[in-house]
Amino acid sequence: MSTNIAINGMGRIGRMVLRIALQNKNLNVVAINASYPPETIAHLINYDTTHGKYNLKVEPIENGLQVGDHKIKLVADRNPENLPWKELDIDIAIDATGKFNHGDKAIAHIKAGAKKVLLTGPSKGGHVQMVVKGVNDDQLDIESFDIFSNASCTTNCIGPVAKVLNNQFGIVNGLMTTVHAITNDQKNIDNPHKDLRRARSCNESIIPTSTGAAKALKEVLPELEGKLHGMALRVPTKNVSLVDLVVDLEKEVTAEEVNQAFENAGLEGIIEVEHQPLVSVDFNTNPHSAIIDAKSTMVMSGNKVKVIAWYDNEWGYSNRVVDVAEQIGALLTSKETVSAS
């Protein structure tokens, strides 16, 4: 039995999640809440400057979209409490607006009738479980939580990498820098922003700024609390980012041993190890959370290690959103099956 999902918001992540979810046999996309007309949404799903033409044909219809024989209801209401989730029997409302990333706000989807909510960004508070695939997804708890967060794209990259290093060699402490492609949070031309550096044109400069990835990491890897800190450099590329992680380890290692640890981590679909001398554009539309740049792994004095991990901050992250939604759905189905027996 497939899981009924609704997507709130059709920005970059919302559209990528839709592309991926439409090809997942375990998920049934029932509805979308967005303020744009069907013609606009269909066009932006079918044709994407970054990820190319979609391999399915999405067509606009009255009050909705059609993909083959499958119809998706389109609604437009800025207040999630008004959405018809109960009427549509929505199992999971995926909120991709970025405007409800707090438990006290996201609960509006529950009040509207959704069984669970999945946020496509780190939660800013409230009763929310943060879940990162390959890190703490084995602890996903649908009994204690109604609202879940898929953290950030950077946390999804650094989380599995840090977990492997800590499990294999022990992390004493470390610093991370994410070299991040531009996002909608920045300005194309100079305009006011609460972060004065982000107020500057994203197309013209390398922009130092903050990242919440290290802070969010303690939510999914509490054993590393206080051991990692970091910052971001926003660069004028449209997609694909990397994490530059430097850590002191408890054990002495070689670069080969570090790379082998990632090879043997058993995190298929989450971590990939790349031995070719590639550049950012080569990782566009790569579905992994982290791609280890094996040629860039360095070791100094035996236990100081530098690891470079690439990630498609749109496509890779959106794949994890769909993975977590699928996992929540499977747990809901299992619970309903047990209740019925």
Steps between C-alpha positions, in 0.01 A plus 500: 500500500645835398528801732290805417711815502435868446770757426470851640713738292632475146839667529830334409470218754125452462532448125795262533316300766201478266717378210647225717180404684305456176735215413484330840247215496457521878385863496179642355514875438142608567521878528718809472447831677653787304399850400594464132263394220520140369663613173791661685557207735484243219746696288752540783481128581539395137788736424774580749812705427707306751371144471374492143178377343287268713463148361126499576249740347315717751194668351286778648130427546222691673594534868781251468772315315496175305787256453388219270182367661589647839330822610627732772268749669633856513392729783610851594470607863774665705353368826573126535212457746261563212644231274281196416739239638230311694268487200785375279620244760854639506749284689794741475504871426845594371552868578751648256417867557759565769236710677380237746830356624389501863287242670251761619443612140525166321230354722253692283529214249400252773201717590405494132491121508845375397627210709863615494705800381847497345693829488757556224729699726632501857239561767529820701328351802196312622434129532677389181726203430791577270587204278809457280525187288810297577533666841195459723222379271493172693356704789211655303211501747144542369354421844661795677506751211256631243744748347837412348783704353735381227759752628696691233685392188831573674405301811403209275851516352707553813293266720582164338862610442550597864328184622732275299811684620384499861398134499822383336763731645341727762470875445672723757386826339480664161407791278288491187453745215223452250572652161139549399330587173267800500145463632176700501597644838757722326461809284569518126591867542584691817188524719428506874540173692538438873837339422689792349725272297200323349368844410765517231462368145536121504624499140807715561667385822606216724287573806601378848198425717369265764376142473273322741638160403738460794227605743246266342751215508471470878130420455579187299849421636488613865835334569664773289342792685761771557755324280424654160454858386487663160408769252392538139641661189227576247645491148348616167413158356138392451520155660722238671686575821773338708598457862866548592539318831819503709500286814743376761449128556569279800687250281779541250392423144605523138305664219443156352350373827268800518374447146461128565288574806254683277512222240415243768243707689205313350318825426397422144304786347619735775880514466688452174878503460630663182859432386490703177627863493155658461359851551170628635301482175572126483289446812191680373192279553699250708256340747750425779519700823880515488753415231849459646771654282755224560785687330458791743520300823803613701666396825751702704688385809315171494167613642407835342276416204350708222203362305319661208141387442292625206120517500228614265328733743173476304470152349692302761308667781163454329573128461547480877169681558328235291692222678388625842141543379507142371634378835232687697238360264622144547482538878148644478390208280656249739324663795163496321549135403570402861200700623272330248613146588 
